[in-house]
């Protein structure tokens, strides 16, 4: 699954660590999300969407 | 349909309980082995048990003081994993489970071929530990 997390994070000038702290996950988890190695749980996907003020569909795309 | 139980991480009490249970098992096993006349092995069990406890405590301290630099294994040992850490843990345990079934089958077959059963049984924990470490590293890198 592709996602827009890296672009959205960089647009806001956040580091992976600080985004992880906002989302309640580790820096490694943010990195894995951005590189597509890890698909988040539904609660985390909602947390990500809520943090960026977007819908889940606007952030995560099925390949 | 809805749920009312959000996913929660292990509490502090559960972590201490886990450590206490691990220590009890290690000390009990060491006592039993020591009483059976294997003092060196008993000492090894105690040393290994204490080493695991020290590593877990260090991981817990590190995950709270330097959370950004803590790795997956550190957070798991500290009882403070996030959801990816849990996924890595479950994935590596799944591999370990499959390998343990295969290894036990091979070990059983080996005894019929004349291999010393004691040697097999005593080497099994090391083989499984090695499998667990390799599985964890691979799953962690690929997740």
N, CA and C atoms of all chains as a GROMACS GRO file, in nm:
protein
  618
    1UNK      N    1   0.085  -0.120   0.000
    1UNK     CA    2   0.000   0.000   0.000
    1UNK      C    3   0.089   0.126   0.000
    2UNK      N    4   0.058   0.219  -0.090
    2UNK     CA    5   0.132   0.345  -0.095
    2UNK      C    6   0.069   0.444   0.003
    3UNK      N    7   0.149   0.544   0.042
    3UNK     CA    8   0.090   0.647   0.128
    3UNK      C    9   0.164   0.780   0.109
    4UNK      N   10   0.104   0.885   0.162
    4UNK     CA   11   0.157   1.021   0.143
    4UNK      C   12   0.225   1.074   0.269
    5UNK      N   13   0.258   0.984   0.360
    5UNK     CA   14   0.307   1.030   0.491
    5UNK      C   15   0.436   1.110   0.480
    6UNK      N   16   0.531   1.061   0.399
    6UNK     CA   17   0.659   1.132   0.389
    6UNK      C   18   0.638   1.275   0.337
    7UNK      N   19   0.558   1.286   0.229
    7UNK     CA   20   0.534   1.418   0.171
    7UNK      C   21   0.465   1.511   0.273
    8UNK      N   22   0.365   1.458   0.340
    8UNK     CA   23   0.291   1.540   0.437
    8UNK      C   24   0.380   1.581   0.554
    9UNK      N   25   0.465   1.488   0.596
    9UNK     CA   26   0.556   1.518   0.708
    9UNK      C   27   0.655   1.626   0.667
   10UNK      N   28   0.713   1.611   0.547
   10UNK     CA   29   0.814   1.708   0.503
   10UNK      C   30   0.751   1.846   0.477
   11UNK      N   31   0.628   1.846   0.430
   11UNK     CA   32   0.558   1.974   0.410
   11UNK      C   33   0.542   2.050   0.541
   12UNK      N   34   0.530   1.975   0.648
   12UNK     CA   35   0.512   2.037   0.781
   12UNK      C   36   0.645   2.055   0.854
   13UNK      N   37   0.754   2.017   0.790
   13UNK     CA   38   0.886   2.036   0.849
   13UNK      C   39   0.911   1.951   0.972
   14UNK      N   40   0.849   1.835   0.975
   14UNK     CA   41   0.865   1.748   1.092
   14UNK      C   42   0.970   1.641   1.065
   15UNK      N   43   1.040   1.601   1.169
   15UNK     CA   44   1.130   1.486   1.158
   15UNK      C   45   1.047   1.359   1.181
   16UNK      N   46   1.106   1.246   1.144
   16UNK     CA   47   1.035   1.119   1.169
   16UNK      C   48   1.013   1.097   1.319
   17UNK      N   49   1.112   1.137   1.397
   17UNK     CA   50   1.100   1.120   1.542
   17UNK      C   51   0.988   1.203   1.601
   18UNK      N   52   0.980   1.330   1.556
   18UNK     CA   53   0.876   1.416   1.613
   18UNK      C   54   0.737   1.374   1.566
   19UNK      N   55   0.725   1.327   1.440
   19UNK     CA   56   0.595   1.276   1.396
   19UNK      C   57   0.559   1.151   1.476
   20UNK      N   58   0.658   1.065   1.498
   20UNK     CA   59   0.633   0.945   1.578
   20UNK      C   60   0.583   0.980   1.718
   21UNK      N   61   0.645   1.083   1.777
   21UNK     CA   62   0.602   1.126   1.911
   21UNK      C   63   0.457   1.176   1.908
   22UNK      N   64   0.421   1.247   1.801
   22UNK     CA   65   0.283   1.297   1.789
   22UNK      C   66   0.183   1.182   1.772
   23UNK      N   67   0.228   1.078   1.699
   23UNK     CA   68   0.137   0.966   1.670
   23UNK      C   69   0.141   0.859   1.779
   24UNK      N   70   0.239   0.869   1.867
   24UNK     CA   71   0.251   0.768   1.973
   24UNK      C   72   0.318   0.640   1.926
   25UNK      N   73   0.405   0.652   1.825
   25UNK     CA   74   0.480   0.535   1.777
   25UNK      C   75   0.628   0.574   1.768
   26UNK      N   76   0.712   0.476   1.737
   26UNK     CA   77   0.855   0.502   1.732
   26UNK      C   78   0.896   0.564   1.598
   27UNK      N   79   1.020   0.619   1.595
   27UNK     CA   80   1.073   0.673   1.470
   27UNK      C   81   1.083   0.563   1.365
   28UNK      N   82   1.121   0.442   1.408
   28UNK     CA   83   1.133   0.330   1.314
   28UNK      C   84   0.999   0.296   1.250
   29UNK      N   85   0.892   0.309   1.327
   29UNK     CA   86   0.759   0.280   1.272
   29UNK      C   87   0.722   0.382   1.166
   30UNK      N   88   0.752   0.509   1.192
   30UNK     CA   89   0.726   0.613   1.091
   30UNK      C   90   0.806   0.584   0.965
   31UNK      N   91   0.933   0.547   0.983
   31UNK     CA   92   1.018   0.514   0.868
   31UNK      C   93   0.961   0.397   0.789
   32UNK      N   94   0.917   0.294   0.860
   32UNK     CA   95   0.861   0.176   0.792
   32UNK      C   96   0.731   0.210   0.720
   33UNK      N   97   0.651   0.299   0.780
   33UNK     CA   98   0.527   0.343   0.714
   33UNK      C   99   0.561   0.417   0.584
   34UNK      N  100   0.657   0.507   0.593
   34UNK     CA  101   0.692   0.589   0.477
   34UNK      C  102   0.750   0.506   0.362
   35UNK      N  103   0.826   0.404   0.397
   35UNK     CA  104   0.888   0.321   0.292
   35UNK      C  105   0.795   0.210   0.246
   36UNK      N  106   0.678   0.200   0.306
   36UNK     CA  107   0.579   0.101   0.264
   36UNK      C  108   0.607  -0.040   0.312
   37UNK      N  109   0.703  -0.053   0.405
   37UNK     CA  110   0.732  -0.187   0.456
   37UNK      C  111   0.629  -0.231   0.560
   38UNK      N  112   0.558  -0.135   0.616
   38UNK     CA  113   0.462  -0.168   0.722
   38UNK      C  114   0.330  -0.096   0.697
   39UNK      N  115   0.222  -0.173   0.696
   39UNK     CA  116   0.089  -0.115   0.683
   39UNK      C  117   0.031  -0.096   0.823
   40UNK      N  118  -0.017   0.023   0.853
   40UNK     CA  119  -0.063   0.051   0.991
   40UNK      C  120  -0.194  -0.019   1.023
   41UNK      N  121  -0.219  -0.034   1.152
   41UNK     CA  122  -0.350  -0.082   1.196
   41UNK      C  123  -0.453   0.026   1.165
   42UNK      N  124  -0.580  -0.009   1.172
   42UNK     CA  125  -0.685   0.090   1.147
   42UNK      C  126  -0.681   0.205   1.249
   43UNK      N  127  -0.662   0.174   1.380
   43UNK     CA  128  -0.653   0.287   1.475
   43UNK      C  129  -0.537   0.382   1.443
   44UNK      N  130  -0.421   0.328   1.402
   44UNK     CA  131  -0.308   0.415   1.370
   44UNK      C  132  -0.335   0.493   1.242
   45UNK      N  133  -0.400   0.429   1.145
   45UNK     CA  134  -0.435   0.499   1.021
   45UNK      C  135  -0.529   0.617   1.053
   46UNK      N  136  -0.624   0.596   1.143
   46UNK     CA  137  -0.712   0.705   1.184
   46UNK      C  138  -0.634   0.816   1.254
   47UNK      N  139  -0.538   0.776   1.339
   47UNK     CA  140  -0.457   0.874   1.411
   47UNK      C  141  -0.376   0.959   1.314
   48UNK      N  142  -0.317   0.892   1.213
   48UNK     CA  143  -0.239   0.963   1.111
   48UNK      C  144  -0.328   1.061   1.036
   49UNK      N  145  -0.445   1.012   0.994
   49UNK     CA  146  -0.536   1.097   0.917
   49UNK      C  147  -0.582   1.217   1.000
   50UNK      N  148  -0.613   1.192   1.125
   50UNK     CA  149  -0.659   1.300   1.213
   50UNK      C  150  -0.548   1.402   1.235
   51UNK      N  151  -0.424   1.354   1.248
   51UNK     CA  152  -0.311   1.445   1.272
   51UNK      C  153  -0.292   1.538   1.153
   52UNK      N  154  -0.303   1.485   1.031
   52UNK     CA  155  -0.281   1.568   0.912
   52UNK      C  156  -0.409   1.638   0.867
   53UNK      N  157  -0.521   1.612   0.932
   53UNK     CA  158  -0.646   1.678   0.896
   53UNK      C  159  -0.702   1.632   0.763
   54UNK      N  160  -0.675   1.507   0.730
   54UNK     CA  161  -0.722   1.451   0.603
   54UNK      C  162  -0.798   1.321   0.630
   55UNK      N  163  -0.857   1.265   0.524
   55UNK     CA  164  -0.923   1.136   0.539
   55UNK      C  165  -0.820   1.025   0.514
   56UNK      N  166  -0.851   0.905   0.560
   56UNK     CA  167  -0.761   0.792   0.538
   56UNK      C  168  -0.736   0.770   0.389
   57UNK      N  169  -0.843   0.784   0.309
   57UNK     CA  170  -0.830   0.760   0.164
   57UNK      C  171  -0.738   0.861   0.097
   58UNK      N  172  -0.726   0.979   0.155
   58UNK     CA  173  -0.637   1.080   0.097
   58UNK      C  174  -0.490   1.053   0.130
   59UNK      N  175  -0.465   0.972   0.229
   59UNK     CA  176  -0.327   0.943   0.271
   59UNK      C  177  -0.281   0.806   0.224
   60UNK      N  178  -0.368   0.707   0.235
   60UNK     CA  179  -0.330   0.570   0.199
   60UNK      C  180  -0.399   0.528   0.069
   61UNK      N  181  -0.322   0.469  -0.020
   61UNK     CA  182  -0.375   0.426  -0.150
   61UNK      C  183  -0.342   0.280  -0.172
   62UNK      N  184  -0.443   0.205  -0.213
   62UNK     CA  185  -0.419   0.065  -0.246
   62UNK      C  186  -0.346   0.059  -0.380
   63UNK      N  187  -0.242  -0.024  -0.387
   63UNK     CA  188  -0.164  -0.034  -0.512
   63UNK      C  189  -0.249  -0.085  -0.628
   64UNK      N  190  -2.148  -0.300   1.406
   64UNK     CA  191  -2.076  -0.361   1.518
   64UNK      C  192  -1.965  -0.266   1.562
   65UNK      N  193  -1.942  -0.256   1.689
   65UNK     CA  194  -1.835  -0.170   1.738
   65UNK      C  195  -1.763  -0.238   1.853
   66UNK      N  196  -1.644  -0.188   1.881
   66UNK     CA  197  -1.568  -0.244   1.993
   66UNK      C  198  -1.552  -0.137   2.099
   67UNK      N  199  -1.537  -0.180   2.223
   67UNK     CA  200  -1.518  -0.083   2.330
   67UNK      C  201  -1.390  -0.108   2.407
   68UNK      N  202  -1.303  -0.195   2.350
   68UNK     CA  203  -1.176  -0.223   2.417
   68UNK      C  204  -1.062  -0.184   2.325
   69UNK      N  205  -1.007  -0.063   2.339
   69UNK     CA  206  -0.894  -0.026   2.255
   69UNK      C  207  -0.772  -0.111   2.284
   70UNK      N  208  -0.681  -0.119   2.184
   70UNK     CA  209  -0.557  -0.195   2.204
   70UNK      C  210  -0.473  -0.123   2.308
   71UNK      N  211  -0.432  -0.194   2.412
   71UNK     CA  212  -0.348  -0.132   2.516
   71UNK      C  213  -0.219  -0.210   2.528
   72UNK      N  214  -0.116  -0.141   2.574
   72UNK     CA  215   0.012  -0.206   2.593
   72UNK      C  216   0.017  -0.264   2.734
   73UNK      N  217   0.119  -0.347   2.752
   73UNK     CA  218   0.139  -0.408   2.883
   73UNK      C  219   0.158  -0.301   2.989
   74UNK      N  220   0.097  -0.322   3.105
   74UNK     CA  221   0.113  -0.226   3.213
   74UNK      C  222   0.248  -0.247   3.280
   75UNK      N  223   0.285  -0.149   3.363
   75UNK     CA  224   0.409  -0.160   3.440
   75UNK      C  225   0.406  -0.283   3.530
   76UNK      N  226   0.289  -0.306   3.592
   76UNK     CA  227   0.276  -0.422   3.681
   76UNK      C  228   0.298  -0.552   3.606
   77UNK      N  229   0.247  -0.560   3.483
   77UNK     CA  230   0.264  -0.682   3.404
   77UNK      C  231   0.411  -0.705   3.371
   78UNK      N  232   0.483  -0.595   3.346
   78UNK     CA  233   0.627  -0.609   3.316
   78UNK      C  234   0.701  -0.665   3.437
   79UNK      N  235   0.675  -0.606   3.555
   79UNK     CA  236   0.741  -0.654   3.677
   79UNK      C  237   0.702  -0.799   3.707
   80UNK      N  238   0.575  -0.831   3.680
   80UNK     CA  239   0.527  -0.968   3.701
   80UNK      C  240   0.600  -1.065   3.610
   81UNK      N  241   0.620  -1.024   3.484
   81UNK     CA  242   0.693  -1.108   3.389
   81UNK      C  243   0.836  -1.130   3.432
   82UNK      N  244   0.900  -1.024   3.478
   82UNK     CA  245   1.039  -1.035   3.524
   82UNK      C  246   1.047  -1.127   3.646
   83UNK      N  247   0.952  -1.109   3.739
   83UNK     CA  248   0.951  -1.192   3.860
   83UNK      C  249   0.928  -1.338   3.824
   84UNK      N  250   0.838  -1.363   3.730
   84UNK     CA  251   0.810  -1.501   3.688
   84UNK      C  252   0.933  -1.563   3.623
   85UNK      N  253   1.001  -1.486   3.537
   85UNK     CA  254   1.122  -1.535   3.472
   85UNK      C  255   1.230  -1.568   3.573
   86UNK      N  256   1.248  -1.479   3.671
   86UNK     CA  257   1.348  -1.502   3.775
   86UNK      C  258   1.316  -1.627   3.856
   87UNK      N  259   1.187  -1.643   3.890
   87UNK     CA  260   1.144  -1.759   3.969
   87UNK      C  261   1.174  -1.889   3.895
   88UNK      N  262   1.141  -1.890   3.765
   88UNK     CA  263   1.166  -2.010   3.685
   88UNK      C  264   1.316  -2.039   3.677
   89UNK      N  265   1.396  -1.933   3.651
   89UNK     CA  266   1.541  -1.952   3.638
   89UNK      C  267   1.602  -2.003   3.770
   90UNK      N  268   1.562  -1.940   3.880
   90UNK     CA  269   1.619  -1.980   4.010
   90UNK      C  270   1.571  -2.120   4.050
   91UNK      N  271   1.443  -2.149   4.023
   91UNK     CA  272   1.390  -2.282   4.054
   91UNK      C  273   1.461  -2.390   3.975
   92UNK      N  274   1.481  -2.361   3.846
   92UNK     CA  275   1.551  -2.457   3.759
   92UNK      C  276   1.695  -2.476   3.805
   93UNK      N  277   1.761  -2.364   3.840
   93UNK     CA  278   1.899  -2.371   3.887
   93UNK      C  279   1.908  -2.453   4.015
   94UNK      N  280   1.810  -2.433   4.104
   94UNK     CA  281   1.808  -2.507   4.230
   94UNK      C  282   1.794  -2.657   4.204
   95UNK      N  283   1.702  -2.691   4.114
   95UNK     CA  284   1.678  -2.832   4.083
   95UNK      C  285   1.801  -2.895   4.019
   96UNK      N  286   1.860  -2.823   3.924
   96UNK     CA  287   1.980  -2.876   3.856
   96UNK      C  288   2.097  -2.886   3.953
   97UNK      N  289   2.110  -2.784   4.040
   97UNK     CA  290   2.216  -2.786   4.141
   97UNK      C  291   2.203  -2.903   4.237
   98UNK      N  292   2.080  -2.930   4.279
   98UNK     CA  293   2.055  -3.042   4.370
   98UNK      C  294   2.083  -3.177   4.304
   99UNK      N  295   2.073  -3.178   4.170
   99UNK     CA  296   2.100  -3.302   4.098
   99UNK      C  297   2.249  -3.324   4.076
  100UNK      N  298   2.331  -3.230   4.128
  100UNK     CA  299   2.476  -3.247   4.122
  100UNK      C  300   2.545  -3.179   4.007
  101UNK      N  301   2.477  -3.084   3.942
  101UNK     CA  302   2.539  -3.011   3.831
  101UNK      C  303   2.555  -2.864   3.870
  102UNK      N  304   2.649  -2.839   3.957
  102UNK     CA  305   2.667  -2.704   4.012
  102UNK      C  306   2.703  -2.602   3.903
  103UNK      N  307   2.789  -2.642   3.811
  103UNK     CA  308   2.832  -2.548   3.705
  103UNK      C  309   2.715  -2.509   3.616
  104UNK      N  310   2.633  -2.608   3.582
  104UNK     CA  311   2.515  -2.580   3.498
  104UNK      C  312   2.419  -2.488   3.573
  105UNK      N  313   2.400  -2.515   3.703
  105UNK     CA  314   2.311  -2.431   3.784
  105UNK      C  315   2.362  -2.287   3.786
  106UNK      N  316   2.492  -2.272   3.802
  106UNK     CA  317   2.550  -2.137   3.802
  106UNK      C  318   2.528  -2.068   3.667
  107UNK      N  319   2.539  -2.146   3.561
  107UNK     CA  320   2.516  -2.092   3.426
  107UNK      C  321   2.372  -2.046   3.409
  108UNK      N  322   2.278  -2.125   3.463
  108UNK     CA  323   2.136  -2.087   3.453
  108UNK      C  324   2.110  -1.958   3.529
  109UNK      N  325   2.167  -1.948   3.650
  109UNK     CA  326   2.147  -1.826   3.729
  109UNK      C  327   2.208  -1.706   3.658
  110UNK      N  328   2.330  -1.725   3.605
  110UNK     CA  329   2.396  -1.615   3.534
  110UNK      C  330   2.314  -1.571   3.412
  111UNK      N  331   2.267  -1.669   3.335
  111UNK     CA  332   2.187  -1.637   3.218
  111UNK      C  333   2.057  -1.566   3.256
  112UNK      N  334   1.992  -1.614   3.360
  112UNK     CA  335   1.867  -1.552   3.406
  112UNK      C  336   1.888  -1.409   3.450
  113UNK      N  337   1.996  -1.388   3.527
  113UNK     CA  338   2.025  -1.252   3.575
  113UNK      C  339   2.061  -1.160   3.459
  114UNK      N  340   2.132  -1.216   3.361
  114UNK     CA  341   2.170  -1.136   3.243
  114UNK      C  342   2.046  -1.088   3.168
  115UNK      N  343   1.948  -1.177   3.153
  115UNK     CA  344   1.823  -1.140   3.085
  115UNK      C  345   1.751  -1.029   3.162
  116UNK      N  346   1.748  -1.043   3.295
  116UNK     CA  347   1.680  -0.942   3.378
  116UNK      C  348   1.751  -0.807   3.365
  117UNK      N  349   1.884  -0.810   3.371
  117UNK     CA  350   1.961  -0.686   3.361
  117UNK      C  351   1.938  -0.621   3.224
  118UNK      N  352   1.938  -0.702   3.118
  118UNK     CA  353   1.915  -0.649   2.983
  118UNK      C  354   1.775  -0.589   2.972
  119UNK      N  355   1.678  -0.657   3.029
  119UNK     CA  356   1.540  -0.605   3.024
  119UNK      C  357   1.529  -0.473   3.100
  120UNK      N  358   1.592  -0.468   3.218
  120UNK     CA  359   1.588  -0.345   3.298
  120UNK      C  360   1.660  -0.232   3.227
  121UNK      N  361   1.775  -0.264   3.165
  121UNK     CA  362   1.848  -0.163   3.088
  121UNK      C  363   1.763  -0.112   2.972
  122UNK      N  364   1.696  -0.206   2.905
  122UNK     CA  365   1.609  -0.168   2.794
  122UNK      C  366   1.496  -0.078   2.838
  123UNK      N  367   1.440  -0.108   2.955
  123UNK     CA  368   1.330  -0.026   3.006
  123UNK      C  369   1.380   0.116   3.037
  124UNK      N  370   1.498   0.122   3.098
  124UNK     CA  371   1.556   0.253   3.132
  124UNK      C  372   1.587   0.332   3.006
  125UNK      N  373   1.646   0.263   2.908
  125UNK     CA  374   1.684   0.328   2.783
  125UNK      C  375   1.562   0.374   2.704
  126UNK      N  376   1.456   0.293   2.705
  126UNK     CA  377   1.338   0.329   2.628
  126UNK      C  378   1.266   0.449   2.687
  127UNK      N  379   1.288   0.476   2.816
  127UNK     CA  380   1.224   0.593   2.875
  127UNK      C  381   1.313   0.716   2.868
  128UNK      N  382   1.446   0.697   2.875
  128UNK     CA  383   1.537   0.813   2.876
  128UNK      C  384   1.585   0.853   2.737
  129UNK      N  385   1.594   0.755   2.647
  129UNK     CA  386   1.639   0.784   2.511
  129UNK      C  387   1.548   0.710   2.414
  130UNK      N  388   1.419   0.742   2.421
  130UNK     CA  389   1.319   0.669   2.344
  130UNK      C  390   1.347   0.671   2.194
  131UNK      N  391   1.402   0.785   2.145
  131UNK     CA  392   1.424   0.799   2.002
  131UNK      C  393   1.533   0.705   1.951
  132UNK      N  394   1.628   0.671   2.039
  132UNK     CA  395   1.739   0.586   1.998
  132UNK      C  396   1.715   0.438   2.029
  133UNK      N  397   1.607   0.410   2.102
  133UNK     CA  398   1.579   0.271   2.139
  133UNK      C  399   1.530   0.193   2.017
  134UNK      N  400   1.574   0.068   2.007
  134UNK     CA  401   1.534  -0.015   1.895
  134UNK      C  402   1.413  -0.101   1.930
  135UNK      N  403   1.373  -0.181   1.834
  135UNK     CA  404   1.255  -0.267   1.852
  135UNK      C  405   1.273  -0.362   1.970
  136UNK      N  406   1.389  -0.429   1.975
  136UNK     CA  407   1.414  -0.525   2.083
  136UNK      C  408   1.415  -0.456   2.218
  137UNK      N  409   1.472  -0.336   2.222
  137UNK     CA  410   1.478  -0.262   2.349
  137UNK      C  411   1.338  -0.229   2.399
  138UNK      N  412   1.253  -0.180   2.310
  138UNK     CA  413   1.116  -0.146   2.351
  138UNK      C  414   1.038  -0.270   2.394
  139UNK      N  415   1.061  -0.381   2.323
  139UNK     CA  416   0.991  -0.505   2.361
  139UNK      C  417   1.037  -0.552   2.499
  140UNK      N  418   1.170  -0.550   2.520
  140UNK     CA  419   1.223  -0.593   2.650
  140UNK      C  420   1.174  -0.502   2.762
  141UNK      N  421   1.154  -0.375   2.727
  141UNK     CA  422   1.111  -0.278   2.827
  141UNK      C  423   0.961  -0.286   2.854
  142UNK      N  424   0.890  -0.364   2.772
  142UNK     CA  425   0.744  -0.372   2.789
  142UNK      C  426   0.673  -0.249   2.736
  143UNK      N  427   0.740  -0.176   2.644
  143UNK     CA  428   0.680  -0.055   2.588
  143UNK      C  429   0.684  -0.058   2.434
  144UNK      N  430   0.630  -0.165   2.375
  144UNK     CA  431   0.634  -0.173   2.229
  144UNK      C  432   0.523  -0.091   2.164
  145UNK      N  433   0.547  -0.044   2.042
  145UNK     CA  434   0.436   0.013   1.965
  145UNK      C  435   0.382  -0.098   1.875
  146UNK      N  436   0.286  -0.066   1.789
  146UNK     CA  437   0.218  -0.174   1.717
  146UNK      C  438   0.309  -0.246   1.618
  147UNK      N  439   0.406  -0.172   1.558
  147UNK     CA  440   0.499  -0.240   1.467
  147UNK      C  441   0.589  -0.336   1.544
  148UNK      N  442   0.634  -0.295   1.663
  148UNK     CA  443   0.717  -0.382   1.745
  148UNK      C  444   0.643  -0.513   1.776
  149UNK      N  445   0.516  -0.500   1.808
  149UNK     CA  446   0.435  -0.619   1.838
  149UNK      C  447   0.424  -0.707   1.715
  150UNK      N  448   0.407  -0.644   1.598
  150UNK     CA  449   0.398  -0.721   1.472
  150UNK      C  450   0.529  -0.796   1.447
  151UNK      N  451   0.642  -0.729   1.470
  151UNK     CA  452   0.773  -0.793   1.451
  151UNK      C  453   0.788  -0.911   1.546
  152UNK      N  454   0.749  -0.889   1.671
  152UNK     CA  455   0.757  -0.993   1.773
  152UNK      C  456   0.673  -1.114   1.733
  153UNK      N  457   0.550  -1.088   1.692
  153UNK     CA  458   0.460  -1.198   1.654
  153UNK      C  459   0.512  -1.272   1.531
  154UNK      N  460   0.564  -1.196   1.435
  154UNK     CA  461   0.617  -1.258   1.314
  154UNK      C  462   0.735  -1.349   1.343
  155UNK      N  463   0.826  -1.301   1.429
  155UNK     CA  464   0.944  -1.383   1.461
  155UNK      C  465   0.904  -1.505   1.545
  156UNK      N  466   0.804  -1.489   1.632
  156UNK     CA  467   0.758  -1.604   1.710
  156UNK      C  468   0.692  -1.708   1.620
  157UNK      N  469   0.622  -1.662   1.517
  157UNK     CA  470   0.558  -1.755   1.423
  157UNK      C  471   0.664  -1.838   1.352
  158UNK      N  472   0.772  -1.772   1.309
  158UNK     CA  473   0.881  -1.845   1.244
  158UNK      C  474   0.945  -1.944   1.341
  159UNK      N  475   0.968  -1.896   1.464
  159UNK     CA  476   1.028  -1.983   1.567
  159UNK      C  477   0.941  -2.106   1.590
  160UNK      N  478   0.810  -2.088   1.593
  160UNK     CA  479   0.718  -2.200   1.614
  160UNK      C  480   0.730  -2.303   1.504
  161UNK      N  481   0.733  -2.257   1.380
  161UNK     CA  482   0.743  -2.350   1.267
  161UNK      C  483   0.876  -2.424   1.271
  162UNK      N  484   0.984  -2.347   1.296
  162UNK     CA  485   1.117  -2.410   1.299
  162UNK      C  486   1.127  -2.510   1.414
  163UNK      N  487   1.065  -2.479   1.528
  163UNK     CA  488   1.074  -2.570   1.643
  163UNK      C  489   1.005  -2.703   1.613
  164UNK      N  490   0.894  -2.697   1.540
  164UNK     CA  491   0.826  -2.822   1.501
  164UNK      C  492   0.914  -2.903   1.408
  165UNK      N  493   0.975  -2.835   1.312
  165UNK     CA  494   1.063  -2.905   1.217
  165UNK      C  495   1.185  -2.964   1.289
  166UNK      N  496   1.246  -2.881   1.377
  166UNK     CA  497   1.365  -2.927   1.450
  166UNK      C  498   1.334  -3.046   1.540
  167UNK      N  499   1.219  -3.041   1.607
  167UNK     CA  500   1.186  -3.152   1.697
  167UNK      C  501   1.162  -3.280   1.617
  168UNK      N  502   1.105  -3.266   1.499
  168UNK     CA  503   1.086  -3.383   1.412
  168UNK      C  504   1.219  -3.440   1.367
  169UNK      N  505   1.309  -3.351   1.325
  169UNK     CA  506   1.441  -3.395   1.282
  169UNK      C  507   1.518  -3.458   1.399
  170UNK      N  508   1.504  -3.397   1.518
  170UNK     CA  509   1.574  -3.450   1.636
  170UNK      C  510   1.522  -3.589   1.670
  171UNK      N  511   1.392  -3.605   1.661
  171UNK     CA  512   1.332  -3.736   1.689
  171UNK      C  513   1.384  -3.839   1.590
  172UNK      N  514   1.388  -3.801   1.463
  172UNK     CA  515   1.438  -3.893   1.360
  172UNK      C  516   1.585  -3.925   1.384
  173UNK      N  517   1.662  -3.825   1.430
  173UNK     CA  518   1.805  -3.845   1.452
  173UNK      C  519   1.832  -3.949   1.559
  174UNK      N  520   1.745  -3.956   1.660
  174UNK     CA  521   1.766  -4.056   1.767
  174UNK      C  522   1.755  -4.198   1.711
  175UNK      N  523   1.670  -4.215   1.609
  175UNK     CA  524   1.657  -4.348   1.547
  175UNK      C  525   1.780  -4.384   1.464
  176UNK      N  526   1.856  -4.279   1.430
  176UNK     CA  527   1.976  -4.302   1.350
  176UNK      C  528   2.100  -4.318   1.437
  177UNK      N  529   2.078  -4.322   1.568
  177UNK     CA  530   2.187  -4.349   1.659
  177UNK      C  531   2.253  -4.226   1.720
  178UNK      N  532   2.199  -4.107   1.693
  178UNK     CA  533   2.257  -3.986   1.753
  178UNK      C  534   2.218  -3.983   1.900
  179UNK      N  535   2.312  -3.940   1.984
  179UNK     CA  536   2.289  -3.938   2.128
  179UNK      C  537   2.176  -3.840   2.163
  180UNK      N  538   2.071  -3.891   2.228
  180UNK     CA  539   1.952  -3.811   2.259
  180UNK      C  540   1.986  -3.696   2.355
  181UNK      N  541   2.075  -3.723   2.450
  181UNK     CA  542   2.112  -3.619   2.546
  181UNK      C  543   2.174  -3.499   2.475
  182UNK      N  544   2.261  -3.528   2.381
  182UNK     CA  545   2.326  -3.421   2.304
  182UNK      C  546   2.221  -3.338   2.229
  183UNK      N  547   2.125  -3.409   2.170
  183UNK     CA  548   2.020  -3.339   2.094
  183UNK      C  549   1.938  -3.248   2.185
  184UNK      N  550   1.895  -3.304   2.297
  184UNK     CA  551   1.809  -3.227   2.388
  184UNK      C  552   1.884  -3.106   2.442
  185UNK      N  553   2.012  -3.125   2.474
  185UNK     CA  554   2.089  -3.013   2.531
  185UNK      C  555   2.125  -2.907   2.428
  186UNK      N  556   2.132  -2.947   2.303
  186UNK     CA  557   2.165  -2.847   2.200
  186UNK      C  558   2.040  -2.775   2.147
  187UNK      N  559   1.924  -2.833   2.174
  187UNK     CA  560   1.799  -2.775   2.121
  187UNK      C  561   1.775  -2.631   2.166
  188UNK      N  562   1.791  -2.597   2.295
  188UNK     CA  563   1.768  -2.457   2.336
  188UNK      C  564   1.858  -2.358   2.261
  189UNK      N  565   1.982  -2.398   2.235
  189UNK     CA  566   2.074  -2.307   2.164
  189UNK      C  567   2.030  -2.290   2.019
  190UNK      N  568   1.987  -2.401   1.959
  190UNK     CA  569   1.939  -2.393   1.820
  190UNK      C  570   1.816  -2.304   1.811
  191UNK      N  571   1.726  -2.318   1.908
  191UNK     CA  572   1.603  -2.238   1.906
  191UNK      C  573   1.632  -2.091   1.936
  192UNK      N  574   1.727  -2.068   2.027
  192UNK     CA  575   1.764  -1.929   2.058
  192UNK      C  576   1.824  -1.861   1.936
  193UNK      N  577   1.911  -1.934   1.867
  193UNK     CA  578   1.971  -1.881   1.744
  193UNK      C  579   1.863  -1.853   1.640
  194UNK      N  580   1.769  -1.945   1.628
  194UNK     CA  581   1.659  -1.926   1.534
  194UNK      C  582   1.578  -1.802   1.570
  195UNK      N  583   1.552  -1.785   1.699
  195UNK     CA  584   1.473  -1.670   1.744
  195UNK      C  585   1.544  -1.539   1.709
  196UNK      N  586   1.674  -1.535   1.733
  196UNK     CA  587   1.750  -1.412   1.705
  196UNK      C  588   1.751  -1.381   1.556
  197UNK      N  589   1.781  -1.483   1.476
  197UNK     CA  590   1.786  -1.462   1.330
  197UNK      C  591   1.649  -1.421   1.277
  198UNK      N  592   1.544  -1.491   1.324
  198UNK     CA  593   1.408  -1.459   1.278
  198UNK      C  594   1.372  -1.315   1.315
  199UNK      N  595   1.407  -1.275   1.437
  199UNK     CA  596   1.374  -1.139   1.481
  199UNK      C  597   1.444  -1.034   1.396
  200UNK      N  598   1.574  -1.057   1.371
  200UNK     CA  599   1.651  -0.961   1.291
  200UNK      C  600   1.593  -0.949   1.150
  201UNK      N  601   1.563  -1.064   1.089
  201UNK     CA  602   1.512  -1.063   0.951
  201UNK      C  603   1.376  -0.996   0.945
  202UNK      N  604   1.285  -1.034   1.036
  202UNK     CA  605   1.149  -0.977   1.034
  202UNK      C  606   1.155  -0.828   1.064
  203UNK      N  607   1.243  -0.791   1.157
  203UNK     CA  608   1.256  -0.648   1.193
  203UNK      C  609   1.304  -0.564   1.074
  204UNK      N  610   1.396  -0.621   0.998
  204UNK     CA  611   1.449  -0.546   0.882
  204UNK      C  612   1.347  -0.538   0.769
  205UNK      N  613   1.261  -0.639   0.760
  205UNK     CA  614   1.166  -0.643   0.648
  205UNK      C  615   1.031  -0.581   0.682
  206UNK      N  616   1.013  -0.538   0.807
  206UNK     CA  617   0.884  -0.481   0.847
  206UNK      C  618   0.894  -0.331   0.863
   0.00000   0.00000   0.00000
